Amino acid sequence: MPITTLALHPPASVGVEWEVDKPLAPLTSIKIGGPADYFVTVSHPHQLLRLARWARTVELPYLILGGGSNVLISDAGVRGLVIHNRCRTVRIDPAPCSLFPLDERPFLFAESGALLAGAARTSINEGLAGLEWAVSVPGTVGGAVINNAGAHGGEVKESLWDVMLLDEADEVRIVQASELDHRYRHSNLKRGEIIQGGFGPVVLSANFRLGFGDGEALRAKAQGFLDHRRRTQPVEPSLGSTFTNPAGDYAGRLIDAAGLRGMQIGGIEVSRTHANFLINPGGVGSGRAADVLALMEMIQERVLRQFGIRLDAEIQRVGAWQ
Ligand SMILES: Cc1cc2nc3c(=O)[nH]c(=O)nc-3n(C[C@H](O)[C@H](O)[C@H](O)COP(=O)(O)OP(=O)(O)OC[C@H]3O[C@@H](n4cnc5c(N)ncnc54)[C@H](O)[C@@H]3O)c2cc1C
């Protein structure tokens, strides 16, 4: 039975607006994806927490959507509840003296729906070092923690201290970063290549441990990263890197060497600027998720045949797939 046939509504105490059959394409960076059966935007961690707990109680599977910059949502959309996370508070906290009597390096606290790039900018403006690499990475802090996002030689695991999450046993817990098994674009909170709604852990907030730096130097470094990205990455809607880099090589180089640059299926194209990016130049209503998947499969098949290397998806496929 489709979940939409159930008459569901969270209690008023959760304080959210409830939407039905909500189009998700505009909320993703590639501008693709069918509707969510149910949809809620949360702007405060208490709403996020109460909503996830309520969904568990009524057995309504949920999916957290951050910036939608690493998820390919199927054309059929997502069954269950999509929780759009816009909990965006970011602040610099001094280190608690009791914990760090001889070390005054501050923390950056961010709610999980805060934009990672915005958090990086806040830290730079305060003359704090450690997140400069993140000024050009789209998406939220929650998505970055899940994926161990990284760029320009930096990654989340280097400065993440701990996260607050709602675990699968319905407890709110502080988890040390070292417990998250962060590796290249991986954490033990990431739920695989194809995901449906479920009852998985929810990242509520994160603390990053930063160092002191020179404001001007930090700004110049961040600007260098932004300039590099403008030169080397497409501006059209995409999900960034489609595949992870295989050991000792680059997915983009292999796709290029396989002669696939500019290849198209439907409205989707292998970017001529960066071959690991699949772009949807027409935006909302143009490309389909099925075309992205077909192009991904063609790339995987050609690269495997030509170089004997299997490319693994970095992006996650979300929702109902045939
Ligand atoms: C142009 C472009 C460039 C990019 N460049 C980079 C790059 O340089 N480096 C890099 O690492 N990535 C890059 N990416 C990919 C993307 O920005 C990152 O993976 C980002 O961290 C995803 O965050 P998000 O909020 O968009 O996550 P989403 O795509 O919304 O979600 C990703 C996954 O995390 C889960 N999730 C999100 N928030 C939470 C939460 N609070 N609790 C539990 N689960 C949650 C979702 O359910 C989903 O499974 C790029 C993407 C684009 C479009």
The ligand as an SDF file (V2000), in Angstrom:
LIG
                    3D

 53 58  0  0  0  0  0  0  0  0999 V2000
   29.2520   21.1680   -7.5420 C   0  0  0  0  0  0  0  0  0  0  0  0
   29.5320   20.1750   -6.4380 C   0  0  0  0  0  0  0  0  0  0  0  0
   30.8070   20.0500   -5.9340 C   0  0  0  0  0  0  0  0  0  0  0  0
   31.0940   19.1300   -4.9070 C   0  0  0  0  0  0  0  0  0  0  0  0
   32.3460   19.0490   -4.4160 N   0  0  0  0  0  0  0  0  0  0  0  0
   32.6170   18.2200   -3.4000 C   0  0  0  0  0  0  0  0  0  0  0  0
   33.9240   18.1600   -2.8170 C   0  0  0  0  0  0  0  0  0  0  0  0
   34.8310   18.8730   -3.2060 O   0  0  0  0  0  0  0  0  0  0  0  0
   34.1360   17.2970   -1.7930 N   0  0  0  0  0  0  0  0  0  0  0  0
   33.1430   16.4870   -1.3110 C   0  0  0  0  0  0  0  0  0  0  0  0
   33.3870   15.7270   -0.3660 O   0  0  0  0  0  0  0  0  0  0  0  0
   31.8950   16.5110   -1.8330 N   0  0  0  0  0  0  0  0  0  0  0  0
   31.6210   17.3530   -2.8560 C   0  0  0  0  0  0  0  0  0  0  0  0
   30.3600   17.3780   -3.3860 N   0  0  0  0  0  0  0  0  0  0  0  0
   29.3290   16.4690   -2.8660 C   0  0  0  0  0  0  0  0  0  0  0  0
   28.5090   17.0600   -1.6960 C   0  0  0  0  0  0  0  0  0  0  0  0
   28.6730   18.4540   -1.6560 O   0  0  0  0  0  0  0  0  0  0  0  0
   28.9240   16.4580   -0.3540 C   0  0  0  0  0  0  0  0  0  0  0  0
   28.8070   15.0630   -0.3660 O   0  0  0  0  0  0  0  0  0  0  0  0
   28.0800   17.0360    0.7910 C   0  0  0  0  0  0  0  0  0  0  0  0
   28.7320   16.7680    2.0080 O   0  0  0  0  0  0  0  0  0  0  0  0
   26.6680   16.4950    0.8390 C   0  0  0  0  0  0  0  0  0  0  0  0
   25.9440   17.2390    1.8060 O   0  0  0  0  0  0  0  0  0  0  0  0
   24.3720   17.4760    1.6480 P   0  0  0  0  0  0  0  0  0  0  0  0
   23.8910   18.2530    2.7980 O   0  0  0  0  0  0  0  0  0  0  0  0
   24.0730   18.0470    0.3080 O   0  0  0  0  0  0  0  0  0  0  0  0
   23.8580   15.9750    1.7370 O   0  0  0  0  0  0  0  0  0  0  0  0
   22.5900   15.3460    1.0030 P   0  0  0  0  0  0  0  0  0  0  0  0
   22.9330   15.1250   -0.4320 O   0  0  0  0  0  0  0  0  0  0  0  0
   21.3600   16.0960    1.3160 O   0  0  0  0  0  0  0  0  0  0  0  0
   22.5360   13.9310    1.7620 O   0  0  0  0  0  0  0  0  0  0  0  0
   23.6080   13.0110    1.6390 C   0  0  0  0  0  0  0  0  0  0  0  0
   23.3740   11.8430    2.5830 C   0  0  0  0  0  0  0  0  0  0  0  0
   23.5100   12.2770    3.9250 O   0  0  0  0  0  0  0  0  0  0  0  0
   22.2950   12.0080    4.6620 C   0  0  0  0  0  0  0  0  0  0  0  0
   22.1360   13.1140    5.6070 N   0  0  0  0  0  0  0  0  0  0  0  0
   22.2420   14.4500    5.3530 C   0  0  0  0  0  0  0  0  0  0  0  0
   22.0870   15.1440    6.4720 N   0  0  0  0  0  0  0  0  0  0  0  0
   21.8860   14.2530    7.4640 C   0  0  0  0  0  0  0  0  0  0  0  0
   21.6470   14.3550    8.8770 C   0  0  0  0  0  0  0  0  0  0  0  0
   21.5800   15.5380    9.5070 N   0  0  0  0  0  0  0  0  0  0  0  0
   21.4750   13.2060    9.5920 N   0  0  0  0  0  0  0  0  0  0  0  0
   21.5260   12.0060    8.9780 C   0  0  0  0  0  0  0  0  0  0  0  0
   21.7220   11.8380    7.6540 N   0  0  0  0  0  0  0  0  0  0  0  0
   21.8980   12.9540    6.9170 C   0  0  0  0  0  0  0  0  0  0  0  0
   21.2060   11.9590    3.6010 C   0  0  0  0  0  0  0  0  0  0  0  0
   20.0750   11.2320    4.0490 O   0  0  0  0  0  0  0  0  0  0  0  0
   21.9580   11.2520    2.4810 C   0  0  0  0  0  0  0  0  0  0  0  0
   22.0370    9.8780    2.7390 O   0  0  0  0  0  0  0  0  0  0  0  0
   30.0550   18.3070   -4.3990 C   0  0  0  0  0  0  0  0  0  0  0  0
   28.7540   18.4370   -4.9080 C   0  0  0  0  0  0  0  0  0  0  0  0
   28.4930   19.3680   -5.9030 C   0  0  0  0  0  0  0  0  0  0  0  0
   27.0810   19.5140   -6.4060 C   0  0  0  0  0  0  0  0  0  0  0  0
  1  2  1  0
  2  3  1  0
  2 52  2  0
  3  4  2  0
  4  5  1  0
  4 50  1  0
  5  6  2  0
  6  7  1  0
  6 13  1  0
  7  8  2  0
  7  9  1  0
  9 10  1  0
 10 11  2  0
 10 12  1  0
 12 13  2  0
 13 14  1  0
 14 15  1  0
 14 50  1  0
 15 16  1  0
 16 17  1  0
 16 18  1  0
 18 19  1  0
 18 20  1  0
 20 21  1  0
 20 22  1  0
 22 23  1  0
 23 24  1  0
 24 25  2  0
 24 26  1  0
 24 27  1  0
 27 28  1  0
 28 29  2  0
 28 30  1  0
 28 31  1  0
 31 32  1  0
 32 33  1  0
 33 34  1  0
 33 48  1  0
 34 35  1  0
 35 36  1  0
 35 46  1  0
 36 37  1  0
 36 45  1  0
 37 38  2  0
 38 39  1  0
 39 40  1  0
 39 45  2  0
 40 41  1  0
 40 42  2  0
 42 43  1  0
 43 44  2  0
 44 45  1  0
 46 47  1  0
 46 48  1  0
 48 49  1  0
 50 51  2  0
 51 52  1  0
 52 53  1  0
M  END
$$$$
